[in-house]
Amino acid sequence: MRVVIAGAGLAGLSCAKYLVDAGFTPIVLERRDVLGGKIAAWKDEDGDWYETGLHIFFGAYPNMLQLFKELGIEERLQWKEHSMIFNQPEKPGTYSRFDFPDIPAPINGVMAILRNNDMLTWPEKILFGIGLIPAMIKGQSYVEEMDRYSFSEWLQKHNIPKRVEKEVFIAMSKALNFINPDEISATILLTALNRFLQEKNGSKMAFLDGSPTERLCEPLVDYITSKGGEVRLNAPLKEILLNHDGTVQSFIIRGVDGAADEILTADLYVSAMPVDPLKVMLPKPWREMDFFKKLEGLEGVPVINLHLWFDRKLTEIDHLLFSRSPLLSVYADMSNTCKEYANPDRSMLELVLAPAKDWITKSDPEIIAATMAELEKLFPQHFTGDNPAKLLKYHVVKTPRSVYKATPGRQACRPDQKTPIANFYLAGDYTMQRYLGSMEGAVLSGKQAASVIAQDYSPKTSTSSIAGEATLV
Ligand SMILES: Cc1cc2nc3c(=O)[nH]c(=O)nc-3n(C[C@H](O)[C@H](O)[C@H](O)COP(=O)(O)OP(=O)(O)OC[C@H]3O[C@@H](n4cnc5c(N)ncnc54)[C@H](O)[C@@H]3O)c2cc1C
């Protein structure tokens, strides 16, 4: 059976990968001339890569890790020491570390927290630990119920001191969804904390050894095409045409560069587009259906990814850093963390600017000027004196609508991969799966979509050919 999938982000490519495994023939249509969606990357005129986002892979990403294994590219993940490293705004130029010892979970996490005395006092650690007990005992159903509250409200309800939020959770909230704790749903932080505390290597981080487009998306496309599938760039879905019974008759692909539009007919259809473009493309009869109406509650959150090349090394740290700056979220010196971007003499900082709602319309020079002012606080030793570090060049990548904004109440708006339309399915990090808006969530959503398609229409195999978590969820 031919399955047309709109969107060649991780969700669309993972869906296609698991569909070819189950004996289907997927045809992936990508609007842009680059693979990867939110993990897309480009090479500039000097041959330097710049990316849509600074991307971290976690130990608690079972479907992503299995995918790397299935593609035979596991060695491309560069695992870092099991630590979380925070800048200390009150002591510019210094860092505070949470080091996870090599012992079983959750003791390694508890030890990491207890051994850090820079950020939290003992009474704060104890009150925080007590507050977390219900989440640990009652598990995921409690975590889902907490979607009623923002994380700030949840902390307050559990008598956890305001300083715990300020010291640790502003940074984590911005890293997870590019918004602050007073906006983010408690479910997001509690889900992450649960994974990190329950799995020994859950919070262990890896960087890819090069650009995600080349090092992850291309092997996926090679796999899909080697088994009879197809991936087409510059092929934007323009309209979904319906049969009289409301099922999909065909996809219209907009002709690019003056070419005529194309009508593509298949047996089954998948949207692996982000929720924002899907909402505007929904055929009129579908908009009245409760299943699709819910999507109105989901909207992408703005974020900006910055790349700054300097004339010297600013740090030797080979890890992700939580800036704890009001302007910035996480960052890394990619000249240390990523094999293909390595440079022993010069730093390339990749930084996430979040929350970005007040910055997304500003010019690149304004954004860079504000970022440089923050960097002077993070690296005072390099930006003061007679010979301050020089910025050689930069790239700013704005994503006005990135992952869905995970405010309270959003869990109820997230749709299943199976829709009420018999020949139409959804994939995408915003669809319902256990891993929120993330690369793992995108891969799992694609796998789940392939799994329900195989259940509904399997041409040759049972769903057991799509191994892993998807069949368990
Ligand atoms: C700055 C930033 C940092 C991030 N950091 C992390 C991180 O550290 N760890 C992590 O796990 N996740 C991170 N994420 C989130 C992660 O990138 C996403 O959750 C994931 O890549 C989303 O995949 P997706 O396939 O669901 O959607 P997308 O990647 O958005 O893919 C959708 C695709 O659909 C295409 N499309 C849209 N309209 C059409 C159309 N009409 N026709 C055809 N195609 C269309 C788009 O061009 C795109 O390629 C980050 C995201 C950003 C932006």
The ligand as a MOL file (V3000), in Angstrom:
LIG
                    3D

  0  0  0     0  0            999 V3000
M  V30 BEGIN CTAB
M  V30 COUNTS 53 58 0 0 0
M  V30 BEGIN ATOM
M  V30 1 C 15.7080 25.6610 19.2300 0
M  V30 2 C 15.2370 24.2520 19.4500 0
M  V30 3 C 15.9160 23.4270 20.3390 0
M  V30 4 C 15.4570 22.1320 20.5770 0
M  V30 5 N 16.1700 21.3390 21.4350 0
M  V30 6 C 15.7790 20.0650 21.6160 0
M  V30 7 C 16.5700 19.1850 22.3940 0
M  V30 8 O 17.6310 19.5560 22.8980 0
M  V30 9 N 16.1420 17.9030 22.5570 0
M  V30 10 C 14.9740 17.4540 21.9970 0
M  V30 11 O 14.6440 16.2730 22.1650 0
M  V30 12 N 14.2120 18.2580 21.2430 0
M  V30 13 C 14.5810 19.5500 21.0330 0
M  V30 14 N 13.8410 20.3780 20.2420 0
M  V30 15 C 12.5330 19.8880 19.7540 0
M  V30 16 C 12.6530 18.9940 18.5190 0
M  V30 17 O 13.4600 19.6030 17.5410 0
M  V30 18 C 11.2630 18.7680 17.9310 0
M  V30 19 O 10.3950 18.3170 18.9490 0
M  V30 20 C 11.2280 17.7420 16.7910 0
M  V30 21 O 12.3250 17.8920 15.9210 0
M  V30 22 C 9.9070 17.9210 16.0330 0
M  V30 23 O 9.8170 16.9910 14.9790 0
M  V30 24 P 8.4800 16.8850 14.1140 0
M  V30 25 O 8.7750 15.9600 13.0060 0
M  V30 26 O 7.3270 16.6100 15.0040 0
M  V30 27 O 8.1960 18.3720 13.5400 0
M  V30 28 P 9.0900 19.2360 12.5490 0
M  V30 29 O 10.5170 19.0020 12.8080 0
M  V30 30 O 8.5800 20.6250 12.6510 0
M  V30 31 O 8.7530 18.6340 11.1030 0
M  V30 32 C 7.6250 19.0140 10.3610 0
M  V30 33 C 8.0120 19.0900 8.8930 0
M  V30 34 O 6.8260 19.3860 8.1340 0
M  V30 35 C 7.2070 20.2450 7.0800 0
M  V30 36 N 6.0250 20.9160 6.5330 0
M  V30 37 C 5.3320 21.9670 7.0470 0
M  V30 38 N 4.3240 22.2970 6.2050 0
M  V30 39 C 4.3770 21.4370 5.1690 0
M  V30 40 C 3.6170 21.2620 3.9770 0
M  V30 41 N 2.5980 22.0780 3.6850 0
M  V30 42 N 3.9360 20.2670 3.1200 0
M  V30 43 C 4.9890 19.4140 3.3870 0
M  V30 44 N 5.7650 19.5440 4.4910 0
M  V30 45 C 5.4520 20.5360 5.3730 0
M  V30 46 C 8.2020 21.1940 7.7490 0
M  V30 47 O 8.9750 21.8980 6.8000 0
M  V30 48 C 9.0100 20.2070 8.5900 0
M  V30 49 O 10.0950 19.6830 7.8690 0
M  V30 50 C 14.2790 21.6670 19.9490 0
M  V30 51 C 13.6090 22.4790 19.0230 0
M  V30 52 C 14.0840 23.7520 18.7620 0
M  V30 53 C 13.3700 24.6120 17.7490 0
M  V30 END ATOM
M  V30 BEGIN BOND
M  V30 1 1 1 2
M  V30 2 1 2 3
M  V30 3 2 2 52
M  V30 4 2 3 4
M  V30 5 1 4 5
M  V30 6 1 4 50
M  V30 7 2 5 6
M  V30 8 1 6 7
M  V30 9 1 6 13
M  V30 10 2 7 8
M  V30 11 1 7 9
M  V30 12 1 9 10
M  V30 13 2 10 11
M  V30 14 1 10 12
M  V30 15 2 12 13
M  V30 16 1 13 14
M  V30 17 1 14 15
M  V30 18 1 14 50
M  V30 19 1 15 16
M  V30 20 1 16 17
M  V30 21 1 16 18
M  V30 22 1 18 19
M  V30 23 1 18 20
M  V30 24 1 20 21
M  V30 25 1 20 22
M  V30 26 1 22 23
M  V30 27 1 23 24
M  V30 28 2 24 25
M  V30 29 1 24 26
M  V30 30 1 24 27
M  V30 31 1 27 28
M  V30 32 2 28 29
M  V30 33 1 28 30
M  V30 34 1 28 31
M  V30 35 1 31 32
M  V30 36 1 32 33
M  V30 37 1 33 34
M  V30 38 1 33 48
M  V30 39 1 34 35
M  V30 40 1 35 36
M  V30 41 1 35 46
M  V30 42 1 36 37
M  V30 43 1 36 45
M  V30 44 2 37 38
M  V30 45 1 38 39
M  V30 46 1 39 40
M  V30 47 2 39 45
M  V30 48 1 40 41
M  V30 49 2 40 42
M  V30 50 1 42 43
M  V30 51 2 43 44
M  V30 52 1 44 45
M  V30 53 1 46 47
M  V30 54 1 46 48
M  V30 55 1 48 49
M  V30 56 2 50 51
M  V30 57 1 51 52
M  V30 58 1 52 53
M  V30 END BOND
M  V30 END CTAB
M  END
